[in-house]
Amino acid sequence: MRLIPREPKFFEMFAEVSSNLNEGARLLQYLLRNHSEIPGGVQRFREIEHRGDDMTHAILTKLNQTFITPFDREDIHRLASAMDDVLDFMNAAVVRLDMYKIFNPPPAAAELAGFIVEQSEELAKAVALLEKSNQHVLEHCVEVNRLENEADRISRIAIAKLFEDEGTLRGFRDCHGQSRRRRQCVGNRCPEECLNAPFSLHILTVRNNCP
């Protein structure tokens, strides 16, 4: 029995963050499937992103106020920041869709968003197991990595298709910077960023010798 118990609130806070992350991923997927909703979806996503910022700030504030934490402070900070970064990248993709007036994104965009939804769901499952110090956390981390590899494959195919049309190729040559930014709107950076969160979970799990 602990004379000074560890603060369990962090588990609840991370569950809220993962739920908000999943909501953002689903909204991104919806917008890429329903192109006409993109202009109005920017504000909705901004609200989710701001909520995520508030949640991350609350975790870091709680971290500074807590004497005994359930995990190393460094690990809690890393995980909170990694999950916030994923949401930030999704928000950037939505903002660019509206900024560059990309109201008819390629089908691969929605497909990539689908991987982000699956990754966020796996993260939520992993986070839910943290309080139980469950070794199955690592299984969900591995699945996130597998999904990222599959998303990479889809992303490469989508980028290759940009060069199949001569007009698109000329536009790429004439305005490389803008074309590059537009390709990023497909969301191919988000699955990569999702890897940082499970990496943090993996370190956290191993350090705490989960059975």
C-alpha positions as CSV (number, residue, x, y, z in Angstrom):
1,M,0.0,0.0,0.0
2,R,1.3,3.4,-1.0
3,L,1.6,6.1,1.7
4,I,1.3,8.7,-1.1
5,P,-0.8,7.3,-4.0
6,R,0.0,8.1,-7.6
7,E,-2.3,10.5,-9.3
8,P,-4.7,8.4,-11.5
9,K,-6.2,11.5,-13.2
10,F,-3.6,11.2,-16.0
11,F,-5.2,8.1,-17.4
12,E,-8.6,9.9,-17.7
13,M,-7.0,12.9,-19.3
14,F,-5.1,10.8,-21.9
15,A,-8.4,8.9,-22.7
16,E,-10.0,12.3,-23.4
17,V,-7.2,13.3,-25.7
18,S,-7.3,10.1,-27.6
19,S,-11.1,10.4,-28.0
20,N,-10.7,14.0,-29.3
21,L,-8.0,12.8,-31.7
22,N,-10.3,10.1,-33.1
23,E,-13.0,12.7,-33.5
24,G,-10.6,14.9,-35.6
25,A,-9.6,11.9,-37.7
26,R,-13.2,11.0,-38.5
27,L,-14.0,14.6,-39.4
28,L,-11.0,14.7,-41.7
29,Q,-12.2,11.5,-43.4
30,Y,-15.7,12.9,-43.7
31,L,-14.5,16.1,-45.3
32,L,-12.4,14.3,-47.9
33,R,-15.4,12.1,-48.7
34,N,-17.8,15.0,-48.8
35,H,-15.9,17.8,-50.7
36,S,-18.7,20.3,-50.5
37,E,-18.4,20.3,-46.7
38,I,-14.7,21.4,-46.7
39,P,-15.3,25.2,-46.3
40,G,-17.6,24.8,-43.3
41,G,-15.5,22.0,-41.9
42,V,-12.5,24.2,-41.3
43,Q,-14.1,25.9,-38.3
44,R,-15.4,22.6,-36.9
45,F,-11.9,21.2,-37.1
46,R,-10.4,24.3,-35.6
47,E,-12.6,23.8,-32.6
48,I,-11.4,20.2,-32.2
49,E,-7.8,21.3,-32.5
50,H,-8.3,24.1,-29.9
51,R,-9.9,21.6,-27.6
52,G,-6.9,19.3,-28.0
53,D,-4.6,22.2,-27.2
54,D,-6.5,22.8,-24.0
55,M,-6.4,19.1,-23.1
56,T,-2.6,19.0,-23.6
57,H,-2.1,22.2,-21.6
58,A,-4.2,20.7,-18.8
59,I,-2.0,17.5,-18.8
60,L,1.2,19.6,-18.6
61,T,-0.2,21.8,-15.9
62,K,-1.3,18.7,-13.9
63,L,2.2,17.3,-14.4
64,N,3.8,20.3,-12.8
65,Q,1.3,20.1,-9.9
66,T,1.6,16.4,-9.2
67,F,4.2,15.0,-6.7
68,I,4.0,11.4,-7.7
69,T,3.0,10.6,-11.3
70,P,2.0,7.1,-12.6
71,F,4.9,7.2,-15.1
72,D,8.0,9.2,-15.6
73,R,7.3,12.9,-16.2
74,E,9.4,12.8,-19.4
75,D,7.2,10.0,-20.8
76,I,3.9,11.8,-19.9
77,H,5.2,15.0,-21.5
78,R,6.4,13.1,-24.7
79,L,3.1,11.2,-25.1
80,A,0.9,14.3,-24.6
81,S,3.0,16.3,-27.1
82,A,3.0,13.5,-29.7
83,M,-0.7,13.1,-29.6
84,D,-1.2,16.9,-29.9
85,D,1.2,17.0,-32.9
86,V,-1.0,14.5,-34.8
87,L,-4.0,16.7,-34.4
88,D,-2.0,19.7,-35.4
89,F,-1.0,18.0,-38.7
90,M,-4.6,17.0,-39.4
91,N,-5.7,20.6,-38.8
92,A,-3.0,21.9,-41.1
93,A,-4.3,19.5,-43.9
94,V,-7.8,20.8,-43.5
95,V,-6.7,24.4,-43.5
96,R,-4.7,23.9,-46.7
97,L,-7.6,22.2,-48.4
98,D,-9.6,25.4,-47.9
99,M,-6.6,27.8,-48.4
100,Y,-5.7,26.4,-51.8
101,K,-9.4,25.7,-52.8
102,I,-8.9,22.0,-53.2
103,F,-12.5,21.1,-53.2
104,N,-12.0,17.9,-55.3
105,P,-9.1,16.0,-53.7
106,P,-8.1,12.7,-55.2
107,P,-9.7,9.5,-53.9
108,A,-6.4,8.6,-52.2
109,A,-6.9,11.5,-49.8
110,A,-9.9,9.9,-48.2
111,E,-8.2,6.5,-48.2
112,L,-5.3,8.0,-46.3
113,A,-7.7,9.6,-43.9
114,G,-9.1,6.2,-43.3
115,F,-5.7,4.9,-42.1
116,I,-5.5,7.9,-39.8
117,V,-8.9,6.9,-38.3
118,E,-7.7,3.4,-37.8
119,Q,-4.4,4.6,-36.2
120,S,-6.3,6.9,-33.8
121,E,-8.5,4.0,-32.8
122,E,-5.5,1.8,-32.1
123,L,-4.0,4.6,-30.0
124,A,-7.2,4.9,-28.0
125,K,-7.1,1.2,-27.3
126,A,-3.5,1.4,-26.2
127,V,-4.1,4.4,-24.0
128,A,-7.0,2.6,-22.3
129,L,-4.7,-0.2,-21.3
130,L,-2.1,2.0,-19.7
131,E,-3.7,2.1,-16.2
132,K,-3.7,-1.7,-16.2
133,S,0.0,-1.8,-17.2
134,N,-1.0,-4.2,-19.9
135,Q,1.6,-5.7,-22.3
136,H,-1.0,-5.6,-25.0
137,V,-0.2,-1.9,-25.3
138,L,2.7,-2.9,-27.5
139,E,0.5,-4.9,-29.8
140,H,-1.5,-1.8,-30.6
141,C,1.7,0.2,-31.2
142,V,2.8,-2.4,-33.7
143,E,-0.5,-2.2,-35.5
144,V,-0.2,1.6,-35.8
145,N,3.2,1.0,-37.4
146,R,1.7,-1.5,-39.9
147,L,-1.0,1.0,-40.9
148,E,1.6,3.6,-41.4
149,N,3.5,1.3,-43.8
150,E,0.3,0.7,-45.8
151,A,-0.4,4.4,-45.9
152,D,3.0,5.0,-47.3
153,R,2.3,2.6,-50.1
154,I,-1.0,4.5,-50.9
155,S,0.8,7.8,-50.7
156,R,3.5,6.8,-53.1
157,I,0.9,5.6,-55.6
158,A,-1.0,8.9,-55.3
159,I,2.1,11.0,-55.8
160,A,3.0,8.9,-58.9
161,K,-0.4,9.6,-60.4
162,L,0.4,13.3,-60.3
163,F,2.9,12.7,-63.1
164,E,0.7,10.7,-65.3
165,D,-1.1,13.7,-66.6
166,E,1.1,16.1,-68.7
167,G,-0.8,19.1,-67.5
168,T,-0.3,18.2,-63.9
169,L,3.4,17.6,-64.6
170,R,3.8,21.1,-66.2
171,G,2.1,22.6,-63.2
172,F,4.5,20.8,-60.9
173,R,7.5,22.1,-62.9
174,D,6.2,25.6,-63.1
175,C,5.2,26.0,-59.5
176,H,7.1,23.3,-57.5
177,G,6.6,24.9,-54.1
178,Q,2.8,25.2,-54.4
179,S,2.4,21.8,-55.9
180,R,4.4,20.3,-53.0
181,R,2.2,22.0,-50.5
182,R,-0.9,20.7,-52.3
183,R,0.4,17.2,-52.2
184,Q,0.8,17.5,-48.5
185,C,-2.9,18.3,-48.2
186,V,-3.6,14.7,-49.1
187,G,-2.6,14.0,-45.5
188,N,0.4,11.8,-46.1
189,R,2.3,13.4,-43.2
190,C,-0.4,12.5,-40.6
191,P,0.1,8.7,-40.7
192,E,3.8,9.3,-40.1
193,E,3.2,11.7,-37.2
194,C,0.9,9.0,-35.7
195,L,4.0,6.9,-35.2
196,N,5.4,9.3,-32.6
197,A,2.6,8.6,-30.2
198,P,2.9,4.7,-30.2
199,F,6.7,5.2,-30.0
200,S,6.2,7.2,-26.8
201,L,3.8,4.5,-25.5
202,H,6.3,1.8,-26.3
203,I,9.0,3.6,-24.3
204,L,6.6,4.2,-21.4
205,T,5.5,0.6,-21.3
206,V,9.0,-0.8,-21.4
207,R,10.3,1.6,-18.8
208,N,7.5,0.6,-16.4
209,N,8.1,-3.1,-16.9
210,C,4.5,-3.9,-17.8
211,P,3.9,-7.6,-17.3
